C-alpha cells in the first residue's frame, strides 16, 4: 500500500513538472543596465538561428536589455493568442520589477511578427503604458499560432487568423514594419494606424547579408 502511494506521489510530481514546463517561455537573455529600455523579440519559425542571434546581439550592443523568445520551441504545440499573451505578460512583469527604465519595445520577425499584433492587443493592462514601440519585420497576412514544417521550407499557406486586421486594432504609440525589397507584396497601404512607418531594405526575407543595416534601422524605431 505504501509503495502504491509513493508511486502515485512520484507520478504526480512528474506530471506537475511537465505541465509547469509547458507554460515556461523558451528564451535567451542579453543582460543590460536596469536603466536601459527593454526589448522583447519573438523569432521566426526557424528559432534562434544566425539571423535572429545577430539582430539581438546588435540590440544588446546598442544598449538595450534583450530577451528573445524561441518561436520554433514555444509554438511547436499550438497556442492561443490569450495563452501566449498571458505567458509573455507574466514574464515581462517579472523583468520590469526593479528596473529603473520602464520602457518596453516589442519586435517580431516573420512568424514572430505574425503573432505579435495579437499579443499586443491582449497585453496585460499594467504593461501597456510601458509600451513605446512595436516593430514587425516581414509579417505575412495570416497565422494560426502553430509552427508548420511546410512554412519552414518556404510554404505560405493561408491560416485562420487575419494578421492585417489585428495590426489595425493595435493601440501602440508607434508601429513600424520592415520588408526586404525582394519579398512578396504585403498590403502595407491597408494599414490604417496613425503613428505608422514602413521601410523597405535591400534583400529578401533574411535581408541577404544586410542584417547590420537592418539592426541600425530597427533601433531608430525603438525611441
ROSE-4610 file (N, C-alpha, C; in Angstrom, 1 decimal, always signed):
// ROSE-4610
residu = [X/X/X/X/X/X/X/X/X/X/X/X/X/X/X/X/X/X/X/X/X/X/X/X/X/X/X/X/X/X/X/X/X/X/X/X/X/X/X/X/X/X/X/X/X/X/X/X/X/X/X/X/X/X/X/X/X/X/X/X/X/X/X/X/X/X/X/X/X/X/X/X/X/X/X/X/X/X/X/X/X/X/X/X/X/X/X/X/X/X/X/X/X/X/X/X/X/X/X/X/X/X/X/X/X/X/X/X/X/X/X/X/X/X/X/X/X/X/X/X/X/X/X/X/X/X/X/X/X/X/X/X/X/X/X/X/X/X/X/X/X/X/X/X/X/X/X/X/X/X/X/X/X/X/X/X/X/X/X/X/X/X/X/X/X/X/X/X/X/X/X/X/X/X/X/X/X/X/X/X/X/X/X/X/X/X/X/X/X/X/X/X/X/X/X/X/X/X/X/X/X/X/X/X/X/X/X/X/X/X/X/X/X/X/X/X/X/X/X/X/X/X/X/X/X/X/X/X/X/X/X/X/X/X/X/X/X/X/X/X/X/X/X/X/X/X/X/X/X/X/X/X/X/X/X/X/X/X/X/X/X/X/X/X/X/X/X/X/X/X/X/X/X/X/X/X/X/X/X/X/X/X/X/X/X/X/X/X/X/X/X/X/X/X/X/X/X/X/X/X/X/X/X/X/X/X/X/X/X/X/X/X/X/X/X/X/X/X/X/X/X/X/X/X/X/X/X/X/X/X/X/X/X/X/X/X/X/X/X/X/X/X/X/X/X/X/X/X/X/X/X/X/X/X/X/X/X/X/X/X/X/X/X/X/X/X/X/X/X/X/X/X/X/X/X/X/X/X/X/X/X/X/X/X/X/X/X/X/X/X/X/X/X/X/X/X/X/X/X/X/X/X/X/X/X/X/X/X/X/X/X/X/X/X/X/X/X/X/X/X/X/X/X/X/X/X/X/X/X/X/X/X/X/X/X/X/X/X/X/X/X/X/X/X/X/X/X/X/X/X/X/X/X/X/X/X/X/X/X/X/X/X/X/X/X/X/X/X/X/X/X/X/X/X/X/X/X/X/X/X/X/X/X/X/X/X/X/X/X/X/X/X/X/X/X/X/X/X/X/X/X/X/X/X/X/X/X/X/X/X/X/X/X/X/X/X/X/X/X/X/X/X/X/X/X/X/X/X/X/X/X/X/X/X/X/X/X/X/X/X/X/X/X/X/X/X/X/X/X/X/X/X/X/X/X/X/X/X/X/X/X/X/X/X/X/X/X/X/X/X/X/X/X/X/X/X/X/X/X/X/X/X/X/X/X/X/X/X/X/X/X/X/X/X/X/X/X/X/X/X/X/X/X/X/X/X/X/X/X/X/X/X/X/X/X/X/X/X/X/X/X/X/X/X/X/X/X/X/X/X/X/X/X/X/X/X/X/X/X/X/X/X/X/X/X/X/X/X/X/X/X/X/X/X/X/X/X/X/X/X/X/X/X/X/X/X/X/X/X]
num = [1/1/1/2/2/2/3/3/3/4/4/4/5/5/5/6/6/6/7/7/7/8/8/8/9/9/9/10/10/10/11/11/11/12/12/12/13/13/13/14/14/14/15/15/15/16/16/16/17/17/17/18/18/18/19/19/19/20/20/20/21/21/21/22/22/22/23/23/23/24/24/24/25/25/25/26/26/26/27/27/27/28/28/28/29/29/29/30/30/30/31/31/31/32/32/32/33/33/33/34/34/34/35/35/35/36/36/36/37/37/37/38/38/38/39/39/39/40/40/40/41/41/41/42/42/42/43/43/43/44/44/44/45/45/45/46/46/46/47/47/47/48/48/48/49/49/49/50/50/50/51/51/51/52/52/52/53/53/53/54/54/54/55/55/55/56/56/56/57/57/57/58/58/58/59/59/59/60/60/60/61/61/61/62/62/62/63/63/63/64/64/64/65/65/65/66/66/66/67/67/67/68/68/68/69/69/69/70/70/70/71/71/71/72/72/72/73/73/73/74/74/74/75/75/75/76/76/76/77/77/77/78/78/78/79/79/79/80/80/80/81/81/81/82/82/82/83/83/83/84/84/84/85/85/85/86/86/86/87/87/87/88/88/88/89/89/89/90/90/90/91/91/91/92/92/92/93/93/93/94/94/94/95/95/95/96/96/96/97/97/97/98/98/98/99/99/99/100/100/100/101/101/101/102/102/102/103/103/103/104/104/104/105/105/105/106/106/106/107/107/107/108/108/108/109/109/109/110/110/110/111/111/111/112/112/112/113/113/113/114/114/114/115/115/115/116/116/116/117/117/117/118/118/118/119/119/119/120/120/120/121/121/121/122/122/122/123/123/123/124/124/124/125/125/125/126/126/126/127/127/127/128/128/128/129/129/129/130/130/130/131/131/131/132/132/132/133/133/133/134/134/134/135/135/135/136/136/136/137/137/137/138/138/138/139/139/139/140/140/140/141/141/141/142/142/142/143/143/143/144/144/144/145/145/145/146/146/146/147/147/147/148/148/148/149/149/149/150/150/150/151/151/151/152/152/152/153/153/153/154/154/154/155/155/155/156/156/156/157/157/157/158/158/158/159/159/159/160/160/160/161/161/161/162/162/162/163/163/163/164/164/164/165/165/165/166/166/166/167/167/167/168/168/168/169/169/169/170/170/170/171/171/171/172/172/172/173/173/173/174/174/174/175/175/175/176/176/176/177/177/177/178/178/178/179/179/179/180/180/180/181/181/181/182/182/182/183/183/183/184/184/184/185/185/185/186/186/186/187/187/187/188/188/188/189/189/189/190/190/190/191/191/191/192/192/192/193/193/193/194/194/194/195/195/195/196/196/196/197/197/197/198/198/198/199/199/199/200/200/200/201/201/201/202/202/202/203/203/203/204/204/204/205/205/205/206/206/206/207/207/207/208/208/208/209/209/209/210/210/210/211/211/211/212/212/212/213/213/213/214/214/214/215/215/215/216/216/216/217/217/217/218/218/218/219/219/219/220/220/220/221/221/221/222/222/222/223/223/223]
x = [+0.8/+0.0/+0.9/+1.9/+2.8/+3.5/+3.9/+4.6/+3.7/+2.4/+1.5/+1.3/+1.2/+1.1/+2.3/+3.5/+4.7/+4.8/+4.4/+4.4/+3.5/+2.3/+1.4/+1.9/+2.6/+3.2/+4.2/+5.1/+6.2/+5.6/+4.6/+3.9/+3.3/+2.7/+2.1/+3.1/+4.3/+5.4/+5.8/+6.0/+6.4/+5.4/+4.1/+3.0/+2.9/+3.1/+3.1/+4.3/+5.4/+6.6/+6.4/+5.8/+5.6/+4.6/+3.6/+2.6/+3.2/+3.9/+4.5/+5.5/+6.3/+7.3/+6.6/+5.4/+4.8/+4.5/+4.3/+4.0/+5.2/+6.4/+7.6/+8.1/+8.4/+8.8/+10.2/+10.5/+11.9/+12.6/+13.4/+14.0/+15.6/+16.2/+17.6/+17.7/+18.5/+18.5/+19.9/+19.9/+21.1/+20.9/+21.8/+21.7/+22.2/+21.6/+22.0/+21.6/+22.0/+21.7/+20.2/+19.7/+18.3/+17.8/+18.8/+18.4/+18.2/+18.3/+18.1/+16.7/+16.2/+14.9/+15.0/+13.8/+13.8/+13.2/+13.8/+13.3/+13.0/+11.7/+11.3/+11.2/+11.9/+12.0/+11.4/+10.5/+10.0/+10.5/+11.2/+11.9/+10.9/+11.5/+10.7/+10.6/+10.0/+9.8/+11.1/+12.2/+13.5/+14.1/+13.5/+14.0/+15.3/+16.2/+17.4/+18.4/+18.2/+19.1/+20.1/+21.0/+22.0/+21.4/+20.3/+19.7/+19.2/+18.4/+17.8/+18.9/+19.9/+21.0/+21.8/+22.1/+22.8/+22.0/+20.7/+19.9/+19.9/+19.7/+19.6/+21.0/+22.1/+23.4/+23.6/+23.1/+23.2/+22.3/+21.1/+20.3/+21.0/+21.6/+22.4/+23.5/+24.3/+25.4/+24.9/+23.7/+23.1/+22.6/+22.8/+22.5/+21.1/+20.5/+19.2/+19.3/+18.4/+18.2/+17.3/+17.7/+17.0/+16.7/+15.5/+15.1/+14.5/+14.9/+14.4/+13.6/+12.4/+11.5/+11.7/+12.0/+12.2/+10.8/+10.4/+9.1/+9.0/+10.1/+10.2/+9.8/+10.3/+10.1/+8.7/+8.4/+7.2/+5.9/+6.0/+4.8/+4.8/+5.7/+5.7/+4.3/+3.9/+2.5/+1.6/+0.5/-0.4/-0.8/-0.7/-1.1/-2.3/-2.9/-3.9/-3.3/-3.9/-3.4/-3.5/-4.5/-4.7/-3.6/-3.3/-2.3/-0.9/-0.6/+0.7/+0.8/-0.2/-0.2/+0.0/-0.7/-0.6/+0.9/+1.4/+2.8/+3.8/+3.7/+4.6/+4.4/+3.1/+2.8/+3.4/+3.3/+3.9/+5.4/+6.0/+7.5/+7.9/+7.2/+7.6/+7.3/+6.3/+6.0/+7.2/+7.8/+9.0/+10.2/+10.4/+11.5/+11.5/+10.3/+10.3/+10.3/+10.2/+10.4/+11.8/+12.0/+13.3/+14.0/+13.4/+14.1/+13.8/+14.8/+14.7/+14.0/+14.4/+13.8/+12.6/+11.4/+10.2/+9.7/+10.6/+10.1/+10.2/+9.2/+9.1/+9.0/+9.9/+9.8/+9.5/+8.6/+8.2/+8.6/+9.4/+9.9/+9.5/+9.0/+8.7/+9.3/+9.8/+10.3/+9.6/+9.1/+8.4/+7.3/+7.4/+6.3/+6.1/+7.2/+7.0/+6.3/+6.5/+5.8/+4.3/+4.0/+2.6/+1.8/+2.4/+1.7/+1.7/+2.7/+2.9/+1.7/+1.0/-0.2/-1.3/-1.5/-2.4/-2.0/-0.7/-0.1/-0.3/+0.1/-0.1/-1.5/-2.4/-3.9/-4.4/-3.6/-4.1/-3.1/-2.2/-1.1/-1.8/-1.2/-1.7/-1.8/-2.9/-3.2/-2.1/-1.4/-0.3/+1.0/+1.1/+2.2/+2.0/+0.8/+0.5/+1.1/+1.0/+1.6/+3.1/+3.8/+5.2/+5.6/+4.7/+5.0/+5.3/+6.4/+6.8/+6.8/+7.0/+7.2/+6.9/+6.3/+6.1/+6.7/+7.6/+8.3/+8.0/+7.5/+7.2/+8.1/+8.9/+9.8/+9.3/+8.9/+8.5/+7.3/+6.2/+5.0/+4.3/+3.5/+2.6/+1.2/+0.3/-1.1/-2.0/-1.5/-2.3/-1.4/-2.0/-1.2/-2.2/-1.7/-2.6/-1.9/-0.8/-0.1/+0.4/+0.9/+1.4/+2.5/+3.6/+4.7/+4.3/+4.5/+4.2/+5.5/+5.8/+7.0/+7.0/+5.8/+5.7/+6.2/+5.8/+6.2/+7.7/+8.3/+9.8/+10.5/+9.9/+10.6/+10.0/+9.5/+9.1/+7.6/+6.9/+5.4/+4.8/+3.6/+3.0/+1.5/+1.0/-0.5/-1.2/-2.4/-3.3/-3.8/-3.6/-4.1/-5.4/-5.8/-7.2/-7.3/-6.2/-6.2/-5.6/-6.4/-6.1/-5.1/-3.8/-2.8/-3.0/-3.4/-3.6/-4.7/-5.8/-6.9/-6.4/-5.6/-5.1/-4.1/-3.3/-2.4/-3.2/-4.3/-5.2/-5.9/-5.9/-6.5/-5.5/-4.3/-3.2/-3.3/-3.3/-3.2/-1.8/-0.9/+0.5/+1.0/+1.9/+2.4/+3.1/+3.7/+4.5/+4.5/+4.3/+4.4/+5.2/+6.0/+6.8/+6.9/+6.9/+7.1/+8.3/+9.0/+10.2/+10.1/+10.4/+10.4/+11.6/+12.0/+13.1/+12.5/+13.3/+12.8/+12.4/+12.9/+12.6/+11.4/+10.8/+9.7/+8.4/+7.5/+6.2/+5.4/+4.4/+3.7/+2.8/+3.1/+2.2/+1.4/+0.1/-0.8/-0.5/+0.6/+1.0/+0.0/-0.5/-1.4/-2.7/-3.0/-4.2/-4.0/-2.8/-2.5/-3.0/-3.9/-4.6/-4.2/-3.1/-2.6/-2.1/-2.2/-1.8/-0.2/+0.3/+1.8/+2.5/+2.5/+3.0/+4.0/+5.0/+6.0/+6.4/+6.7/+7.1/+8.5/+9.4/+10.7/+11.0/+11.5/+12.0/+13.5/+14.1/+15.6/+16.0/+17.3/+17.8/+17.7/+17.4/+17.4/+16.0/+16.0/+14.8/+14.3/+13.8/+13.2/+14.2/+15.5/+16.5/+17.4/+17.0/+17.7/+19.2/+19.5/+20.6/+21.9/+22.3/+23.6/+23.6/+22.4/+22.3/+21.7/+22.0/+21.5/+21.9/+23.2/+23.7/+22.9/+22.7/+22.0/+20.5/+19.9/+18.6/+18.5/+19.5/+19.5/+19.6/+20.4/+20.5/+19.2/+18.5/+17.2/+16.2/+16.2/+15.2/+15.4/+16.6/+16.8/+16.4/+16.4/+15.9/+14.4/+13.7/+12.2/+11.9/+13.0/+12.8/+12.5/+12.7/+12.6/+11.4]
y = [-1.2/+0.0/+1.3/+1.2/+2.4/+2.6/+1.5/+1.6/+2.2/+1.8/+2.4/+3.9/+4.3/+5.7/+6.5/+5.9/+6.5/+6.7/+5.6/+5.7/+6.8/+6.9/+7.9/+9.3/+9.5/+10.8/+11.2/+10.2/+10.5/+10.8/+10.1/+10.3/+11.7/+12.2/+13.5/+14.6/+14.3/+15.3/+15.5/+14.3/+14.4/+15.0/+14.7/+15.3/+16.8/+17.2/+18.7/+19.4/+18.7/+19.3/+19.5/+18.5/+18.5/+19.6/+19.8/+20.8/+22.2/+22.3/+23.6/+24.0/+23.1/+23.4/+23.9/+23.5/+23.9/+25.4/+26.0/+27.4/+28.3/+27.7/+28.5/+28.9/+30.2/+30.7/+30.2/+29.7/+29.3/+30.6/+31.1/+32.4/+32.4/+33.4/+33.7/+35.1/+35.4/+36.8/+37.4/+38.7/+39.5/+40.6/+40.5/+41.4/+42.8/+43.8/+45.2/+45.9/+47.2/+48.0/+48.1/+48.2/+48.3/+49.7/+50.6/+51.9/+52.0/+50.8/+50.8/+50.3/+50.7/+50.1/+48.6/+48.0/+46.5/+46.1/+45.2/+44.7/+43.3/+43.0/+41.6/+41.2/+40.2/+39.8/+38.4/+38.3/+36.9/+36.5/+35.3/+34.9/+34.4/+34.1/+33.4/+31.9/+31.2/+29.7/+28.9/+29.5/+28.9/+28.9/+29.6/+29.7/+30.6/+30.2/+31.0/+30.8/+31.2/+31.0/+32.2/+32.1/+33.2/+34.6/+34.6/+35.9/+36.6/+35.8/+36.4/+36.6/+35.8/+36.0/+37.2/+37.5/+38.7/+39.9/+39.9/+41.1/+41.4/+40.3/+40.5/+41.0/+40.4/+40.9/+42.4/+42.8/+44.2/+45.1/+44.6/+45.4/+45.5/+44.4/+44.4/+45.4/+45.4/+46.3/+47.7/+47.9/+49.3/+49.8/+49.0/+49.5/+49.0/+48.1/+47.6/+46.3/+46.1/+44.8/+44.0/+42.8/+42.0/+40.6/+40.2/+38.8/+38.3/+37.2/+36.6/+35.4/+35.3/+34.1/+33.2/+31.9/+30.9/+30.4/+30.9/+30.6/+29.1/+28.6/+27.2/+26.2/+26.5/+25.7/+26.0/+27.3/+27.6/+27.3/+27.6/+27.4/+26.0/+25.1/+23.8/+23.1/+23.3/+22.9/+24.1/+24.0/+25.1/+25.9/+27.2/+28.1/+28.9/+29.6/+30.6/+32.0/+33.0/+34.4/+34.7/+34.2/+34.5/+33.8/+32.6/+31.9/+32.5/+32.8/+33.5/+34.8/+35.6/+36.9/+36.8/+35.8/+35.6/+35.2/+34.3/+33.8/+35.0/+35.8/+36.9/+38.0/+38.3/+39.3/+38.9/+37.6/+37.1/+37.3/+36.9/+37.1/+38.5/+39.4/+40.8/+41.4/+41.1/+41.6/+41.3/+40.1/+39.8/+40.6/+40.8/+41.5/+43.0/+43.6/+45.0/+45.4/+44.4/+44.6/+45.0/+46.2/+46.7/+47.4/+47.5/+48.2/+49.7/+50.5/+51.9/+52.4/+51.9/+52.2/+51.3/+51.8/+51.0/+51.0/+51.3/+51.4/+50.0/+49.6/+48.3/+48.5/+47.7/+47.6/+46.2/+46.0/+44.6/+44.5/+43.5/+43.2/+41.8/+41.6/+40.2/+40.1/+38.9/+38.6/+37.5/+37.6/+36.6/+36.0/+34.7/+34.1/+35.0/+35.5/+36.3/+37.6/+38.1/+39.4/+39.1/+37.9/+37.5/+37.4/+36.9/+36.7/+37.9/+38.8/+40.0/+40.9/+41.2/+42.1/+41.5/+40.2/+39.5/+39.6/+39.6/+39.7/+41.1/+42.1/+43.5/+43.8/+43.3/+43.6/+42.9/+42.0/+41.3/+41.4/+42.3/+42.5/+43.0/+42.6/+43.0/+44.5/+44.9/+46.4/+47.2/+46.5/+47.2/+47.4/+46.6/+46.6/+47.6/+47.8/+48.6/+50.1/+50.7/+52.1/+52.1/+50.9/+50.8/+50.7/+50.4/+50.1/+51.4/+51.5/+52.7/+52.4/+51.2/+50.9/+49.4/+49.2/+47.8/+47.8/+46.8/+46.7/+45.3/+45.2/+44.0/+43.8/+42.8/+42.5/+41.4/+41.7/+40.7/+39.9/+40.5/+39.8/+39.2/+38.2/+37.7/+38.1/+37.8/+38.3/+37.4/+36.2/+35.3/+34.4/+33.9/+33.0/+32.1/+31.1/+30.3/+29.8/+30.5/+30.3/+28.8/+28.3/+26.9/+26.9/+26.2/+26.0/+24.9/+25.1/+24.1/+23.9/+22.6/+22.2/+22.8/+22.9/+23.4/+24.8/+25.6/+27.0/+27.2/+26.3/+26.3/+26.1/+25.4/+25.1/+25.9/+27.1/+28.1/+28.1/+27.3/+27.3/+28.6/+28.9/+30.2/+30.0/+28.9/+28.6/+29.7/+30.0/+30.9/+30.2/+30.9/+30.4/+31.1/+30.7/+31.1/+32.5/+33.1/+34.4/+35.5/+36.6/+37.7/+38.7/+38.7/+39.5/+41.0/+41.3/+42.7/+43.3/+42.6/+43.1/+43.4/+42.5/+42.6/+43.8/+44.0/+45.2/+46.5/+46.5/+47.7/+48.0/+46.9/+47.1/+47.5/+47.6/+47.9/+49.3/+49.5/+50.8/+51.0/+51.3/+51.5/+52.9/+53.5/+54.8/+54.9/+53.8/+53.8/+52.4/+52.3/+51.0/+51.1/+50.2/+50.2/+48.8/+48.7/+47.4/+47.5/+46.4/+46.3/+45.1/+45.3/+44.3/+44.3/+43.1/+43.1/+43.4/+44.1/+44.6/+43.4/+42.2/+41.1/+40.2/+40.6/+39.9/+40.1/+39.1/+39.3/+40.5/+40.8/+42.1/+41.9/+42.6/+42.7/+44.0/+44.0/+45.1/+46.3/+46.9/+47.9/+49.1/+49.4/+50.5/+50.3/+49.1/+48.8/+49.0/+49.3/+49.5/+51.0/+51.1/+52.4/+53.1/+52.7/+53.3/+54.7/+55.5/+56.9/+57.0/+56.5/+56.6/+55.4/+55.3/+54.1/+54.5/+53.6/+53.8/+52.5/+52.5/+51.3/+51.6/+50.6/+50.7/+49.5/+49.7/+48.5/+48.6/+47.5/+47.4/+46.4/+46.5/+45.5/+44.1/+43.2/+41.7/+41.1/+39.8/+39.1/+38.9/+37.8/+37.6/+37.7/+37.3/+37.5/+38.7/+39.5/+40.7/+40.5/+39.3/+38.9/+39.6/+39.4/+39.9/+41.4/+42.0/+43.4/+43.5/+42.4/+42.4/+43.5/+44.0/+45.1/+46.4/+46.6/+47.7/+47.7/+46.5/+46.3/+46.7/+46.2/+46.4/+47.9/+48.6/+50.1/+50.8/+50.4/+51.0/+50.6/+49.4/+49.0/+49.8/+50.0/+50.7/+52.1/+52.7/+54.1/+54.1/+53.0/+52.9/+52.6/+52.3/+52.0/+53.2/+54.4/+55.6/+56.4]
z = [+0.0/+0.0/+0.0/+0.9/+1.0/-0.4/-1.0/-2.3/-3.3/-3.3/-4.3/-4.1/-2.8/-2.5/-2.9/-2.7/-3.0/-4.6/-5.3/-6.7/-7.3/-6.7/-7.1/-6.9/-5.7/-5.4/-6.4/-6.7/-7.7/-9.1/-9.5/-10.8/-10.8/-9.7/-9.6/-9.8/-9.2/-9.3/-10.7/-11.4/-12.8/-13.7/-13.4/-14.2/-14.0/-12.8/-12.5/-13.1/-13.1/-13.7/-15.2/-15.8/-17.2/-17.6/-16.8/-17.0/-16.8/-15.8/-15.5/-16.6/-17.1/-18.1/-19.4/-19.7/-20.9/-20.9/-19.7/-19.6/-19.6/-19.5/-19.4/-20.8/-21.0/-22.3/-22.5/-23.7/-24.1/-24.6/-23.7/-24.0/-24.0/-24.6/-24.5/-24.1/-23.1/-22.5/-22.7/-23.0/-23.0/-21.9/-21.0/-19.8/-20.2/-19.5/-19.7/-18.4/-18.3/-17.2/-17.0/-15.8/-15.5/-15.9/-16.3/-16.7/-18.3/-18.9/-20.4/-20.7/-21.9/-22.3/-22.5/-22.5/-22.6/-23.9/-24.6/-25.9/-25.8/-26.1/-26.3/-27.7/-28.2/-29.6/-29.7/-30.7/-31.0/-32.3/-32.3/-33.5/-34.6/-35.8/-36.8/-36.5/-37.4/-37.1/-37.1/-37.6/-37.5/-36.1/-35.2/-33.8/-33.7/-32.8/-32.6/-33.7/-34.9/-36.0/-36.0/-37.0/-37.0/-37.3/-38.0/-38.3/-37.0/-36.2/-35.0/-34.0/-33.9/-32.9/-33.3/-34.5/-35.0/-34.6/-34.9/-34.5/-33.0/-32.2/-30.8/-30.2/-30.8/-30.4/-30.7/-31.8/-32.2/-31.2/-30.9/-29.9/-28.6/-28.1/-26.9/-26.9/-28.0/-28.1/-28.2/-28.7/-28.8/-27.4/-26.4/-25.0/-24.5/-25.2/-24.8/-24.0/-23.0/-22.4/-23.4/-23.7/-24.7/-24.2/-24.5/-24.4/-25.7/-26.2/-27.4/-27.1/-27.6/-27.5/-28.7/-28.4/-29.5/-30.0/-31.1/-31.7/-32.0/-32.6/-33.0/-31.9/-30.7/-29.5/-28.9/-28.7/-28.0/-28.8/-30.1/-30.9/-31.6/-31.2/-31.8/-31.6/-30.3/-30.0/-30.1/-30.7/-31.0/-29.7/-29.8/-28.7/-29.1/-28.1/-28.4/-28.2/-28.8/-28.5/-27.0/-26.4/-25.0/-24.1/-24.4/-23.6/-23.8/-25.1/-25.4/-24.7/-24.8/-24.2/-22.7/-22.1/-20.6/-20.3/-21.0/-20.7/-20.8/-21.9/-22.1/-21.1/-20.7/-19.7/-18.4/-18.0/-16.7/-16.7/-17.8/-18.0/-17.8/-18.6/-18.6/-17.2/-16.5/-15.2/-14.3/-14.4/-13.5/-14.0/-15.3/-15.8/-15.4/-15.3/-15.0/-13.5/-12.7/-11.2/-10.9/-10.4/-10.1/-11.2/-12.4/-13.5/-13.3/-13.5/-13.5/-14.7/-15.9/-17.1/-17.4/-17.5/-17.6/-19.1/-20.0/-21.4/-22.1/-22.8/-23.5/-25.0/-25.7/-27.2/-27.6/-28.4/-28.9/-30.4/-30.6/-32.0/-32.4/-33.6/-34.1/-35.5/-35.8/-37.1/-37.7/-39.0/-39.7/-38.9/-38.5/-37.7/-36.4/-35.8/-34.6/-34.9/-36.1/-36.5/-36.7/-37.2/-37.4/-36.1/-35.1/-33.8/-32.9/-33.2/-32.3/-32.1/-33.2/-33.0/-32.1/-32.2/-31.3/-29.8/-29.6/-28.3/-27.7/-28.6/-28.2/-27.8/-28.5/-28.2/-27.0/-26.5/-25.3/-24.1/-24.3/-23.2/-21.9/-20.8/-19.5/-19.4/-18.8/-18.7/-18.0/-17.1/-16.4/-17.3/-18.3/-19.2/-20.3/-20.7/-21.9/-21.8/-20.6/-20.5/-20.7/-20.6/-20.7/-22.2/-23.0/-24.5/-25.2/-25.8/-26.6/-28.1/-28.5/-29.9/-30.2/-31.4/-31.9/-33.3/-33.5/-34.8/-35.4/-36.6/-37.2/-38.5/-38.5/-39.6/-40.4/-41.7/-42.6/-42.2/-41.7/-41.4/-42.6/-42.4/-43.5/-43.2/-44.0/-43.8/-42.9/-42.5/-41.7/-40.8/-39.8/-38.8/-38.1/-37.4/-36.5/-35.2/-34.9/-33.6/-33.5/-34.6/-34.6/-35.7/-35.4/-36.3/-37.3/-38.6/-39.6/-40.4/-40.6/-41.4/-42.8/-43.4/-44.8/-44.8/-43.8/-43.8/-43.6/-42.8/-42.6/-43.9/-44.8/-46.1/-47.3/-46.9/-48.0/-48.3/-47.6/-47.8/-47.3/-47.8/-47.4/-47.5/-46.8/-46.8/-46.0/-46.4/-45.7/-44.4/-43.3/-42.0/-41.5/-40.4/-39.9/-39.3/-38.9/-38.2/-39.1/-39.2/-40.0/-39.4/-39.8/-39.2/-39.5/-40.7/-41.1/-40.2/-40.1/-39.2/-37.8/-37.3/-35.9/-35.8/-36.8/-36.8/-36.7/-37.4/-37.4/-36.1/-35.2/-33.9/-32.9/-33.2/-32.2/-31.7/-30.4/-29.8/-29.2/-30.1/-29.6/-30.0/-29.2/-29.5/-30.9/-31.3/-32.5/-33.1/-34.4/-35.1/-36.4/-36.6/-37.9/-38.5/-39.8/-40.5/-41.4/-41.5/-42.4/-43.3/-44.6/-45.5/-46.4/-46.9/-47.9/-49.3/-50.1/-51.4/-52.3/-52.1/-52.9/-52.4/-51.3/-50.7/-51.4/-51.2/-51.8/-51.3/-52.0/-51.6/-50.4/-49.3/-48.2/-48.4/-48.1/-48.3/-47.3/-47.4/-46.5/-46.6/-47.7/-47.9/-47.1/-46.7/-45.9/-44.4/-44.0/-42.6/-42.3/-41.4/-41.1/-39.8/-39.3/-38.0/-38.2/-37.2/-37.3/-37.2/-36.1/-35.9/-36.5/-37.8/-38.5/-39.6/-39.7/-40.7/-41.3/-42.6/-43.3/-44.0/-43.9/-44.6/-45.4/-46.6/-47.4/-47.6/-47.2/-47.3/-48.3/-48.8/-49.8/-49.3/-50.3/-50.0/-49.9/-49.5/-49.4/-48.0/-47.6/-46.3/-45.2/-45.4/-44.4/-44.7/-45.6/-45.9/-46.5/-46.9/-47.7/-47.2/-46.0/-45.6/-45.1/-45.1/-44.7/-43.2/-42.4/-41.1/-40.2/-40.3/-39.5/-39.9/-41.2/-41.7/-41.2/-41.2/-40.7/-39.2/-38.4/-37.0/-36.6/-37.4/-37.2/-37.5/-38.5/-38.9/-37.9/-37.4/-36.4/-35.1/-34.6/-33.4/-33.4/-34.6/-34.8/-34.5/-34.6/-34.4/-32.9/-32.1/-30.7/-29.8/-30.3/-29.5/-29.8]
